Amino acid sequence: MNRVTATYEIESPAGIARGAEVLASEQSTGAFAKVPLETDDLRARHGARIEELTVTGTSETPALPCRARGGIYERGLVRISWPIENFGTSLPTLLSTIAGNLFELAELSAVRLVDLCLPLDFAATNPGPQFGVGGTRRVLGGHEGPLIGTIVKPCVGLSPDDTASLVKCLAEAGIDFIKDDELQANAPHCPLPARVAAVMKVLNNHEERTGKRVMYAFNITDEIDQMWRNLDLLQNHGANCAMVCVTSVGLSGLRALRERSPYVIHGHRAGWGLYSRSPDIGISFPVWQKLWRLAGADHLHVNGLGSKFTETDQVVAQSARSVQAPVFETGGPAFAAMPVFSSAQTVWQIEPARSLLGNDDFIFCAGGGIQGHPDGPAAGVIALRQAAEAARDGIPIERHAASHKQLRAAMEAFKRPALADLTDRD
């Protein structure tokens, strides 16, 4: 029988063995009291099963507010499995099972979903990325190296014409990828139809004149029927990428978009800290990204090394690698997507990003790192390409900068961040 297996880090005043029992019962056949139809045979067929328990520590105080009390709060890892017959291959029902009411259980003073192993059944009925790495490169005409990208800034406030003017400057600077900010979708001051028309006029003219295609990720996040209409809008103007805030539209919204979209889907994880910031409750990115990839995301944001956010470089590295790792541990389609590095990124972070992945299959988004270059955005784009070339060829960035003035100027303008040692991939 095929089973889904999830690993949790939990803490319980009753001990992790009891905590795991309550979790398994709550998320499968159990109720707060025994009911007549919950027979031994039914539990054997549909009950969740505790596969493994590992105690990692104890505390005298609970990590989270907890109605149940105990003298000692035991912490550890628990691995629990469910028969796939409980939910089929429905991603929303799967999520309700592995990340549902368990977060509210009084017997748990901490619970965090840290890993997920899925059977190949999910590959047969979920679409996965339509483009991924290879398709993204084909859309751009056979692009090589990492995609050098940026975000439209200010986040909000620009009119469609203002946005198009900025895009023209960036396209002429040689940019590969531009995205809307997650805060800018279809606001009254910058309606999506007017923005798409103005931006694509610039990019289509740029391609006709230079032969270079730029990918622009329009933020079409909205209700499902409106997102479908937004896809038609993109098609009418020759666009090539749709951006959606995956946490806002949910798995069903993302899948509905994927089923109708002829475009690359750029997945933004706005609100990610809600799931990730606490070590005591939430869902890890390696779990979420599997679900988002199964639902159809081609690109996924993973934060940036040395960024302005709270995640450590080790967590960012784990997230980036997970997006390129196979969804399934036993073969099947890889469903590989492109990790997107962003947030306070400059020439200093390209080599570490490439090094931790071992390849160029990523998008490197720099806002101030391009537009804040002392010699202008064109020099900012060139400097990032020079940094990427140095990383590819194994040349120290300082040595490469000696003969590349744009890179040298960027290194002088942007402070070198303190980055973690990410050489250990385990």
DOTI-852273 format. One record per residue (C-alpha): residue in three letters; x, y, z. Coordinates in nm, 4 decimals. Example, Ala and Ser with C-alpha at 12.3 -4.5 7.8 and 13.67 -1.06 7.14 Angstrom:
BEGIN
+--------+----------+----------+----------+
! residu !     east !    north !       up !
+--------+----------+----------+----------+
!    ala !   1.2300 !  -0.4500 !   0.7800 !
!    ser !   1.3670 !  -0.1060 !   0.7140 !
+--------+----------+----------+----------+
This chain:
BEGIN
+--------+----------+----------+----------+
! residu !     east !    north !       up !
+--------+----------+----------+----------+
!    met !   0.0000 !   0.0000 !   0.0000 !
!    asn !   0.1405 !   0.3403 !  -0.0988 !
!    arg !   0.1820 !   0.5766 !   0.1911 !
!    val !   0.2601 !   0.9447 !   0.2457 !
!    thr !   0.5219 !   1.0051 !   0.5150 !
!    ala !   0.5674 !   1.3311 !   0.7036 !
!    thr !   0.8306 !   1.4196 !   0.9607 !
!    tyr !   0.7570 !   1.6613 !   1.2428 !
!    glu !   0.9598 !   1.8197 !   1.5154 !
!    ile !   0.7308 !   1.8226 !   1.8175 !
!    glu !   0.7389 !   1.9030 !   2.1867 !
!    ser !   0.4916 !   1.7593 !   2.4379 !
!    pro !   0.4341 !   1.7692 !   2.8130 !
!    ala !   0.3184 !   1.4074 !   2.7818 !
!    gly !   0.6328 !   1.2957 !   2.5937 !
!    ile !   0.6771 !   1.2730 !   2.2202 !
!    ala !   0.5429 !   0.9176 !   2.2032 !
!    arg !   0.2078 !   1.0303 !   2.3427 !
!    gly !   0.2191 !   1.3503 !   2.1381 !
!    ala !   0.2711 !   1.1480 !   1.8221 !
!    glu !  -0.0206 !   0.9195 !   1.9095 !
!    val !  -0.2540 !   1.2136 !   1.9511 !
!    leu !  -0.1320 !   1.3715 !   1.6260 !
!    ala !  -0.1738 !   1.0489 !   1.4292 !
!    ser !  -0.5217 !   0.9883 !   1.5669 !
!    glu !  -0.6411 !   1.3484 !   1.5140 !
!    gln !  -0.5213 !   1.3505 !   1.1532 !
!    ser !  -0.6768 !   1.0197 !   1.0527 !
!    thr !  -0.9572 !   0.8139 !   1.2112 !
!    gly !  -0.9744 !   0.9450 !   1.5683 !
!    ala !  -1.2144 !   1.1715 !   1.7544 !
!    phe !  -1.1970 !   1.3135 !   2.1071 !
!    ala !  -1.3937 !   1.0071 !   2.2216 !
!    lys !  -1.4204 !   0.6577 !   2.0770 !
!    val !  -1.7097 !   0.6246 !   1.8331 !
!    pro !  -1.8837 !   0.2986 !   1.7374 !
!    leu !  -1.7771 !   0.2942 !   1.3735 !
!    glu !  -1.4058 !   0.3378 !   1.4483 !
!    thr !  -1.3384 !  -0.0348 !   1.4376 !
!    asp !  -1.0036 !  -0.2089 !   1.4587 !
!    asp !  -1.0352 !  -0.2960 !   1.0903 !
!    leu !  -1.1054 !   0.0652 !   0.9938 !
!    arg !  -0.8060 !   0.1899 !   1.1958 !
!    ala !  -0.5856 !  -0.0734 !   1.0340 !
!    arg !  -0.6897 !   0.0433 !   0.6866 !
!    his !  -0.7050 !   0.4198 !   0.7370 !
!    gly !  -0.5283 !   0.5125 !   1.0572 !
!    ala !  -0.2048 !   0.7093 !   1.0543 !
!    arg !   0.0959 !   0.5071 !   1.1641 !
!    ile !   0.3888 !   0.6174 !   1.3789 !
!    glu !   0.6999 !   0.5023 !   1.1933 !
!    glu !   0.9820 !   0.6463 !   1.4037 !
!    leu !   1.0464 !   0.8478 !   1.7220 !
!    thr !   1.3692 !   1.0255 !   1.8177 !
!    val !   1.4033 !   1.2237 !   2.1404 !
!    thr !   1.6292 !   1.5277 !   2.0953 !
!    gly !   1.5915 !   1.7167 !   2.4217 !
!    thr !   1.3784 !   1.8383 !   2.7119 !
!    ser !   1.2730 !   2.1698 !   2.8605 !
!    glu !   1.1142 !   2.2839 !   3.1862 !
!    thr !   0.8924 !   2.5335 !   3.0042 !
!    pro !   0.6746 !   2.4980 !   2.6933 !
!    ala !   0.7972 !   2.6487 !   2.3663 !
!    leu !   0.4448 !   2.7741 !   2.2841 !
!    pro !   0.1408 !   2.8535 !   2.4968 !
!    cys !  -0.0091 !   2.5184 !   2.5829 !
!    arg !  -0.3163 !   2.4225 !   2.7870 !
!    ala !  -0.1711 !   2.0847 !   2.8825 !
!    arg !   0.0948 !   2.1063 !   3.1532 !
!    gly !   0.3865 !   1.8905 !   3.2568 !
!    gly !   0.6974 !   1.9013 !   3.4696 !
!    ile !   0.9139 !   1.8279 !   3.1667 !
!    tyr !   0.8463 !   1.9056 !   2.7999 !
!    glu !   1.0053 !   1.6416 !   2.5799 !
!    arg !   1.1146 !   1.7344 !   2.2282 !
!    gly !   1.1995 !   1.5187 !   1.9288 !
!    leu !   1.1369 !   1.4076 !   1.5722 !
!    val !   0.8422 !   1.1885 !   1.4786 !
!    arg !   0.7774 !   1.0276 !   1.1432 !
!    ile !   0.4145 !   0.9481 !   1.0654 !
!    ser !   0.2597 !   0.7878 !   0.7573 !
!    trp !  -0.0881 !   0.7708 !   0.6050 !
!    pro !  -0.2316 !   0.5390 !   0.3387 !
!    ile !  -0.2851 !   0.7286 !   0.0163 !
!    glu !  -0.6413 !   0.5909 !   0.0148 !
!    asn !  -0.7263 !   0.8539 !   0.2778 !
!    phe !  -0.6922 !   1.1459 !   0.0336 !
!    gly !  -0.5969 !   1.0170 !  -0.3100 !
!    thr !  -0.3655 !   1.2598 !  -0.4853 !
!    ser !  -0.5556 !   1.5773 !  -0.4009 !
!    leu !  -0.3028 !   1.8386 !  -0.2869 !
!    pro !  -0.5550 !   2.0431 !  -0.0819 !
!    thr !  -0.6754 !   1.7335 !   0.1063 !
!    leu !  -0.3175 !   1.6167 !   0.1525 !
!    leu !  -0.2341 !   1.9547 !   0.3047 !
!    ser !  -0.5354 !   1.9362 !   0.5359 !
!    thr !  -0.4042 !   1.6008 !   0.6565 !
!    ile !  -0.0347 !   1.6713 !   0.7073 !
!    ala !  -0.0804 !   2.0343 !   0.8183 !
!    gly !  -0.4313 !   2.0626 !   0.9568 !
!    asn !  -0.5709 !   2.0651 !   1.3105 !
!    leu !  -0.2492 !   1.9178 !   1.4491 !
!    phe !  -0.1130 !   2.2700 !   1.5006 !
!    glu !  -0.3847 !   2.3306 !   1.7624 !
!    leu !  -0.3511 !   2.0152 !   1.9721 !
!    ala !  -0.3240 !   2.0834 !   2.3450 !
!    glu !  -0.0843 !   1.7909 !   2.3874 !
!    leu !   0.1725 !   1.9635 !   2.1659 !
!    ser !   0.3710 !   2.2626 !   2.2898 !
!    ala !   0.5608 !   2.2781 !   1.9581 !
!    val !   0.4959 !   2.1240 !   1.6174 !
!    arg !   0.6722 !   2.1917 !   1.2914 !
!    leu !   0.6404 !   1.9970 !   0.9645 !
!    val !   0.9975 !   1.9510 !   0.8389 !
!    asp !   0.9899 !   1.6815 !   0.5684 !
!    leu !   0.7506 !   1.5079 !   0.3310 !
!    cys !   0.7886 !   1.1939 !   0.1218 !
!    leu !   0.5285 !   1.1307 !  -0.1481 !
!    pro !   0.4584 !   0.8178 !  -0.3559 !
!    leu !   0.4732 !   0.8358 !  -0.7339 !
!    asp !   0.0930 !   0.8355 !  -0.7557 !
!    phe !   0.1108 !   1.2148 !  -0.7188 !
!    ala !   0.3092 !   1.2440 !  -1.0432 !
!    ala !   0.0288 !   1.0882 !  -1.2457 !
!    thr !  -0.2439 !   1.3360 !  -1.1522 !
!    asn !  -0.0603 !   1.6611 !  -1.0736 !
!    pro !   0.0834 !   1.8633 !  -1.3630 !
!    gly !   0.4173 !   1.9850 !  -1.2258 !
!    pro !   0.6112 !   2.2695 !  -1.3900 !
!    gln !   0.5270 !   2.3259 !  -1.7567 !
!    phe !   0.8590 !   2.4954 !  -1.8375 !
!    gly !   1.1075 !   2.4600 !  -1.5535 !
!    val !   1.4701 !   2.5337 !  -1.6284 !
!    gly !   1.4935 !   2.4198 !  -1.9906 !
!    gly !   1.1643 !   2.5762 !  -2.0918 !
!    thr !   1.2550 !   2.9078 !  -1.9341 !
!    arg !   1.5777 !   2.9153 !  -2.1326 !
!    arg !   1.3935 !   2.8262 !  -2.4545 !
!    val !   1.1437 !   3.1090 !  -2.4015 !
!    leu !   1.4405 !   3.3453 !  -2.3780 !
!    gly !   1.5897 !   3.2108 !  -2.7001 !
!    gly !   1.8487 !   2.9699 !  -2.5607 !
!    his !   1.9801 !   3.1803 !  -2.2734 !
!    glu !   2.2981 !   3.0638 !  -2.0977 !
!    gly !   2.4193 !   3.1354 !  -1.7462 !
!    pro !   2.2041 !   3.2528 !  -1.4556 !
!    leu !   1.9181 !   3.4866 !  -1.5388 !
!    ile !   2.0078 !   3.8376 !  -1.4273 !
!    gly !   1.6890 !   3.9945 !  -1.3042 !
!    thr !   1.5381 !   4.2788 !  -1.1096 !
!    ile !   1.2152 !   4.3990 !  -0.9501 !
!    val !   1.0143 !   4.7065 !  -1.0400 !
!    lys !   1.0768 !   4.9623 !  -0.7668 !
!    pro !   0.9158 !   5.1568 !  -0.6032 !
!    cys !   0.6954 !   4.8593 !  -0.5111 !
!    val !   0.3785 !   5.0636 !  -0.5633 !
!    gly !   0.3059 !   5.4132 !  -0.6854 !
!    leu !   0.4337 !   5.4004 !  -1.0437 !
!    ser !   0.1844 !   5.4500 !  -1.3245 !
!    pro !   0.1792 !   5.2144 !  -1.6248 !
!    asp !   0.3822 !   5.4693 !  -1.8256 !
!    asp !   0.6294 !   5.5136 !  -1.5394 !
!    thr !   0.6702 !   5.1361 !  -1.5232 !
!    ala !   0.7243 !   5.1131 !  -1.8983 !
!    ser !   0.9888 !   5.3867 !  -1.8856 !
!    leu !   1.1801 !   5.1960 !  -1.6182 !
!    val !   1.1457 !   4.8731 !  -1.8156 !
!    lys !   1.2838 !   5.0447 !  -2.1274 !
!    cys !   1.5891 !   5.1552 !  -1.9309 !
!    leu !   1.6421 !   4.8062 !  -1.7896 !
!    ala !   1.5926 !   4.6328 !  -2.1231 !
!    glu !   1.8459 !   4.8619 !  -2.2876 !
!    ala !   2.0804 !   4.7787 !  -1.9993 !
!    gly !   2.0711 !   4.4137 !  -2.1082 !
!    ile !   1.8536 !   4.2669 !  -1.8320 !
!    asp !   1.7179 !   3.9108 !  -1.8734 !
!    phe !   1.4271 !   3.9143 !  -1.6318 !
!    ile !   1.2016 !   4.1747 !  -1.4681 !
!    lys !   0.9178 !   4.1131 !  -1.2262 !
!    asp !   0.6365 !   4.3092 !  -1.0718 !
!    asp !   0.6578 !   4.3526 !  -0.6983 !
!    glu !   0.4235 !   4.1232 !  -0.5074 !
!    leu !   0.2378 !   4.4334 !  -0.3824 !
!    gln !   0.1572 !   4.5484 !  -0.7361 !
!    ala !  -0.1116 !   4.3463 !  -0.9119 !
!    asn !  -0.4181 !   4.5288 !  -1.0462 !
!    ala !  -0.4444 !   4.8445 !  -0.8384 !
!    pro !  -0.6468 !   5.1510 !  -0.9470 !
!    his !  -0.3321 !   5.3617 !  -0.9828 !
!    cys !  -0.1634 !   5.1037 !  -1.2096 !
!    pro !  -0.4255 !   4.8754 !  -1.3696 !
!    leu !  -0.2900 !   4.5482 !  -1.5018 !
!    pro !  -0.4354 !   4.5915 !  -1.8549 !
!    ala !  -0.2704 !   4.9317 !  -1.8973 !
!    arg !   0.0576 !   4.8083 !  -1.7442 !
!    val !   0.0722 !   4.5008 !  -1.9666 !
!    ala !   0.0043 !   4.7076 !  -2.2783 !
!    ala !   0.2659 !   4.9710 !  -2.1936 !
!    val !   0.5375 !   4.7285 !  -2.0825 !
!    met !   0.4938 !   4.4807 !  -2.3679 !
!    lys !   0.5020 !   4.7609 !  -2.6251 !
!    val !   0.8472 !   4.8468 !  -2.4928 !
!    leu !   0.9680 !   4.4867 !  -2.4761 !
!    asn !   0.8290 !   4.3853 !  -2.8148 !
!    asn !   0.9955 !   4.6869 !  -2.9768 !
!    his !   1.3192 !   4.6029 !  -2.7951 !
!    glu !   1.3130 !   4.2464 !  -2.9266 !
!    glu !   1.2406 !   4.3598 !  -3.2837 !
!    arg !   1.5271 !   4.6064 !  -3.2681 !
!    thr !   1.7913 !   4.3970 !  -3.0890 !
!    gly !   1.6789 !   4.0342 !  -3.1159 !
!    lys !   1.6988 !   3.9997 !  -2.7355 !
!    arg !   1.3919 !   3.8747 !  -2.5559 !
!    val !   1.3334 !   3.9875 !  -2.1980 !
!    met !   1.1108 !   3.7903 !  -1.9609 !
!    tyr !   0.8655 !   4.0046 !  -1.7640 !
!    ala !   0.6692 !   3.8379 !  -1.4828 !
!    phe !   0.3371 !   4.0206 !  -1.4584 !
!    asn !   0.1727 !   3.9810 !  -1.1183 !
!    ile !  -0.1706 !   3.8415 !  -1.2067 !
!    thr !  -0.2583 !   3.7284 !  -0.8511 !
!    asp !  -0.6371 !   3.7500 !  -0.8129 !
!    glu !  -0.9510 !   3.5371 !  -0.7957 !
!    ile !  -0.9280 !   3.2279 !  -1.0169 !
!    asp !  -1.1650 !   3.3464 !  -1.2892 !
!    gln !  -0.9890 !   3.6825 !  -1.3024 !
!    met !  -0.6479 !   3.5142 !  -1.3286 !
!    trp !  -0.7794 !   3.3220 !  -1.6283 !
!    arg !  -0.8895 !   3.6482 !  -1.7876 !
!    asn !  -0.5479 !   3.7909 !  -1.7051 !
!    leu !  -0.3871 !   3.5083 !  -1.9021 !
!    asp !  -0.5890 !   3.6143 !  -2.2077 !
!    leu !  -0.4671 !   3.9689 !  -2.1529 !
!    leu !  -0.1043 !   3.8527 !  -2.1510 !
!    gln !  -0.1614 !   3.6551 !  -2.4690 !
!    asn !  -0.3083 !   3.9565 !  -2.6460 !
!    his !   0.0135 !   4.1513 !  -2.5896 !
!    gly !   0.2739 !   3.8772 !  -2.6457 !
!    ala !   0.3854 !   3.8343 !  -2.2841 !
!    asn !   0.5785 !   3.5285 !  -2.1698 !
!    cys !   0.5534 !   3.5001 !  -1.7896 !
!    ala !   0.2803 !   3.5152 !  -1.5263 !
!    met !   0.3664 !   3.5801 !  -1.1643 !
!    val !   0.1441 !   3.4627 !  -0.8816 !
!    cys !   0.1744 !   3.4835 !  -0.5025 !
!    val !   0.1451 !   3.1133 !  -0.4256 !
!    thr !   0.0588 !   3.1585 !  -0.0580 !
!    ser !  -0.2221 !   3.3983 !  -0.1490 !
!    val !  -0.3984 !   3.1933 !  -0.4172 !
!    gly !  -0.3376 !   2.8535 !  -0.2568 !
!    leu !  -0.2669 !   2.5198 !  -0.4189 !
!    ser !  -0.6004 !   2.5086 !  -0.6017 !
!    gly !  -0.5491 !   2.8575 !  -0.7426 !
!    leu !  -0.1984 !   2.7744 !  -0.8574 !
!    arg !  -0.3121 !   2.4520 !  -1.0211 !
!    ala !  -0.6049 !   2.6264 !  -1.1910 !
!    leu !  -0.3594 !   2.8782 !  -1.3324 !
!    arg !  -0.1178 !   2.6064 !  -1.4461 !
!    glu !  -0.3947 !   2.4154 !  -1.6270 !
!    arg !  -0.4755 !   2.7160 !  -1.8482 !
!    ser !  -0.1441 !   2.8971 !  -1.8719 !
!    pro !   0.0718 !   2.8862 !  -2.1851 !
!    tyr !   0.3319 !   3.0910 !  -1.9953 !
!    val !   0.6089 !   3.0386 !  -1.7457 !
!    ile !   0.4669 !   3.0616 !  -1.3912 !
!    his !   0.6805 !   3.2630 !  -1.1531 !
!    gly !   0.5948 !   3.1689 !  -0.7955 !
!    his !   0.6380 !   3.4356 !  -0.5282 !
!    arg !   0.6118 !   3.3242 !  -0.1655 !
!    ala !   0.4806 !   3.6489 !  -0.0132 !
!    gly !   0.4059 !   3.5963 !   0.3553 !
!    trp !   0.6596 !   3.3189 !   0.3892 !
!    gly !   0.7712 !   3.4192 !   0.7384 !
!    leu !   0.4330 !   3.3094 !   0.8747 !
!    tyr !   0.5314 !   2.9480 !   0.8070 !
!    ser !   0.9038 !   2.9676 !   0.8637 !
!    arg !   1.0127 !   3.2193 !   1.1217 !
!    ser !   0.9415 !   3.0245 !   1.4399 !
!    pro !   1.1432 !   2.7099 !   1.5128 !
!    asp !   0.8472 !   2.5862 !   1.7172 !
!    ile !   0.5565 !   2.5950 !   1.4710 !
!    gly !   0.5155 !   2.6066 !   1.0945 !
!    ile !   0.6080 !   2.4260 !   0.7743 !
!    ser !   0.9559 !   2.4094 !   0.6237 !
!    phe !   1.0252 !   2.5294 !   0.2706 !
!    pro !   1.1428 !   2.1850 !   0.1464 !
!    val !   0.7896 !   2.0611 !   0.2207 !
!    trp !   0.5994 !   2.3547 !   0.0695 !
!    gln !   0.8069 !   2.3722 !  -0.2467 !
!    lys !   0.7194 !   2.0118 !  -0.3355 !
!    leu !   0.3497 !   2.1000 !  -0.3275 !
!    trp !   0.3984 !   2.4200 !  -0.5260 !
!    arg !   0.6026 !   2.2369 !  -0.7894 !
!    leu !   0.3436 !   1.9610 !  -0.8174 !
!    ala !   0.0760 !   2.2281 !  -0.8669 !
!    gly !   0.2758 !   2.3873 !  -1.1498 !
!    ala !   0.5266 !   2.6535 !  -1.0410 !
!    asp !   0.8258 !   2.6953 !  -1.2760 !
!    his !   1.0158 !   2.9440 !  -1.0560 !
!    leu !   1.0148 !   2.9723 !  -0.6760 !
!    his !   1.1615 !   3.2416 !  -0.4535 !
!    val !   1.4070 !   3.1168 !  -0.1914 !
!    asn !   1.5239 !   3.4451 !  -0.0354 !
!    gly !   1.8863 !   3.5548 !  -0.0820 !
!    leu !   2.2242 !   3.4982 !   0.0771 !
!    gly !   2.3197 !   3.7773 !   0.3142 !
!    ser !   1.9740 !   3.9285 !   0.2653 !
!    lys !   1.7685 !   4.1779 !   0.4637 !
!    phe !   1.5455 !   3.9026 !   0.6008 !
!    thr !   1.5795 !   3.6801 !   0.9043 !
!    glu !   1.6543 !   3.3442 !   0.7417 !
!    thr !   2.0098 !   3.2225 !   0.7772 !
!    asp !   2.2265 !   3.1490 !   0.4753 !
!    gln !   2.2109 !   2.7788 !   0.5627 !
!    val !   1.8303 !   2.7849 !   0.5402 !
!    val !   1.8433 !   2.9747 !   0.2095 !
!    ala !   2.0912 !   2.7196 !   0.0742 !
!    gln !   1.8663 !   2.4308 !   0.1790 !
!    ser !   1.5679 !   2.5980 !   0.0132 !
!    ala !   1.7515 !   2.6658 !  -0.3134 !
!    arg !   1.8823 !   2.3109 !  -0.3368 !
!    ser !   1.5394 !   2.1662 !  -0.2591 !
!    val !   1.3844 !   2.3423 !  -0.5611 !
!    gln !   1.6314 !   2.1649 !  -0.7909 !
!    ala !   1.6079 !   1.8271 !  -0.6135 !
!    pro !   1.3649 !   1.5585 !  -0.7353 !
!    val !   1.0167 !   1.5743 !  -0.5843 !
!    phe !   1.0088 !   1.1961 !  -0.5476 !
!    glu !   1.2704 !   0.9784 !  -0.3823 !
!    thr !   1.1937 !   0.6728 !  -0.5968 !
!    gly !   1.2279 !   0.7983 !  -0.9529 !
!    gly !   0.9555 !   0.9523 !  -1.1650 !
!    pro !   0.9621 !   1.3008 !  -1.3168 !
!    ala !   1.2030 !   1.5446 !  -1.1514 !
!    phe !   0.9606 !   1.8384 !  -1.1791 !
!    ala !   1.2644 !   2.0657 !  -1.1343 !
!    ala !   1.2042 !   2.4378 !  -1.0975 !
!    met !   1.4328 !   2.7417 !  -1.0925 !
!    pro !   1.5219 !   2.8924 !  -0.7545 !
!    val !   1.4993 !   3.2710 !  -0.7417 !
!    phe !   1.7470 !   3.4589 !  -0.5216 !
!    ser !   1.6370 !   3.8068 !  -0.4175 !
!    ser !   1.6533 !   4.0630 !  -0.1360 !
!    ala !   1.9588 !   4.2899 !  -0.1061 !
!    gln !   2.1584 !   4.0933 !  -0.3635 !
!    thr !   2.4713 !   4.2347 !  -0.5297 !
!    val !   2.7760 !   4.1112 !  -0.7202 !
!    trp !   2.9084 !   3.9610 !  -0.3957 !
!    gln !   2.6418 !   3.6910 !  -0.3722 !
!    ile !   2.6490 !   3.5412 !  -0.7233 !
!    glu !   2.9491 !   3.3153 !  -0.6706 !
!    pro !   2.8192 !   3.1763 !  -0.3382 !
!    ala !   2.4763 !   3.1168 !  -0.4972 !
!    arg !   2.6284 !   2.9308 !  -0.7907 !
!    ser !   2.8651 !   2.7393 !  -0.5666 !
!    leu !   2.5941 !   2.6059 !  -0.3373 !
!    leu !   2.3908 !   2.4819 !  -0.6379 !
!    gly !   2.6785 !   2.3688 !  -0.8569 !
!    asn !   2.5089 !   2.5113 !  -1.1685 !
!    asp !   2.3714 !   2.8275 !  -1.3331 !
!    asp !   2.0061 !   2.7226 !  -1.3265 !
!    phe !   1.8805 !   3.0063 !  -1.1100 !
!    ile !   1.7430 !   3.3597 !  -1.1315 !
!    phe !   1.9413 !   3.6276 !  -0.9522 !
!    cys !   1.7248 !   3.9318 !  -0.8793 !
!    ala !   1.8942 !   4.2531 !  -0.7734 !
!    gly !   1.7068 !   4.5795 !  -0.7328 !
!    gly !   1.9462 !   4.8266 !  -0.5768 !
!    gly !   2.2317 !   4.6009 !  -0.6870 !
!    ile !   2.1521 !   4.7035 !  -1.0457 !
!    gln !   1.9792 !   5.0376 !  -1.0258 !
!    gly !   2.2133 !   5.1602 !  -0.7522 !
!    his !   2.5328 !   5.1044 !  -0.9520 !
!    pro !   2.7307 !   5.4317 !  -0.9532 !
!    asp !   2.7509 !   5.4263 !  -1.3334 !
!    gly !   2.3849 !   5.3462 !  -1.3909 !
!    pro !   2.1701 !   5.0354 !  -1.4424 !
!    ala !   2.3469 !   4.9227 !  -1.7611 !
!    ala !   2.6738 !   4.9037 !  -1.5705 !
!    gly !   2.4860 !   4.7252 !  -1.2902 !
!    val !   2.3692 !   4.4510 !  -1.5262 !
!    ile !   2.7151 !   4.4188 !  -1.6839 !
!    ala !   2.8761 !   4.3957 !  -1.3401 !
!    leu !   2.6479 !   4.1085 !  -1.2399 !
!    arg !   2.7269 !   3.9245 !  -1.5644 !
!    gln !   3.0960 !   3.9732 !  -1.4992 !
!    ala !   3.0530 !   3.8330 !  -1.1493 !
!    ala !   2.8664 !   3.5339 !  -1.2951 !
!    glu !   3.1441 !   3.4758 !  -1.5500 !
!    ala !   3.4045 !   3.4799 !  -1.2761 !
!    ala !   3.2002 !   3.2288 !  -1.0744 !
!    arg !   3.1571 !   2.9997 !  -1.3760 !
!    asp !   3.5267 !   3.0068 !  -1.4605 !
!    gly !   3.6429 !   2.9698 !  -1.1007 !
!    ile !   3.8181 !   3.3083 !  -1.0982 !
!    pro !   3.8259 !   3.4989 !  -0.7677 !
!    ile !   3.6005 !   3.8015 !  -0.7988 !
!    glu !   3.8767 !   4.0401 !  -0.6897 !
!    arg !   4.1069 !   3.9206 !  -0.9676 !
!    his !   3.8297 !   3.9420 !  -1.2282 !
!    ala !   3.7444 !   4.2942 !  -1.1165 !
!    ala !   4.0971 !   4.4128 !  -1.1906 !
!    ser !   4.0219 !   4.3982 !  -1.5640 !
!    his !   3.6449 !   4.4623 !  -1.5552 !
!    lys !   3.5611 !   4.8165 !  -1.4527 !
!    gln !   3.1857 !   4.7705 !  -1.4011 !
!    leu !   3.2463 !   4.4855 !  -1.1587 !
!    arg !   3.5170 !   4.6792 !  -0.9806 !
!    ala !   3.2878 !   4.9790 !  -0.9369 !
!    ala !   3.0079 !   4.7585 !  -0.8007 !
!    met !   3.2412 !   4.5981 !  -0.5489 !
!    glu !   3.3464 !   4.9411 !  -0.4304 !
!    ala !   2.9881 !   5.0681 !  -0.4136 !
!    phe !   2.8275 !   4.7727 !  -0.2343 !
!    lys !   2.9545 !   4.6468 !   0.0970 !
!    arg !   3.0646 !   4.2859 !   0.1018 !
!    pro !   2.8133 !   4.0952 !   0.3192 !
!    ala !   2.9164 !   3.8491 !   0.5855 !
!    leu !   2.8152 !   3.5111 !   0.4416 !
!    ala !   2.8087 !   3.1688 !   0.6025 !
!    asp !   3.0359 !   2.8873 !   0.4872 !
!    leu !   2.8091 !   2.6736 !   0.2699 !
!    thr !   3.0676 !   2.4261 !   0.1417 !
!    asp !   2.9193 !   2.1410 !   0.3489 !
!    arg !   2.6147 !   2.0264 !   0.1536 !
!    asp !   2.4988 !   1.7853 !   0.4168 !
+--------+----------+----------+----------+
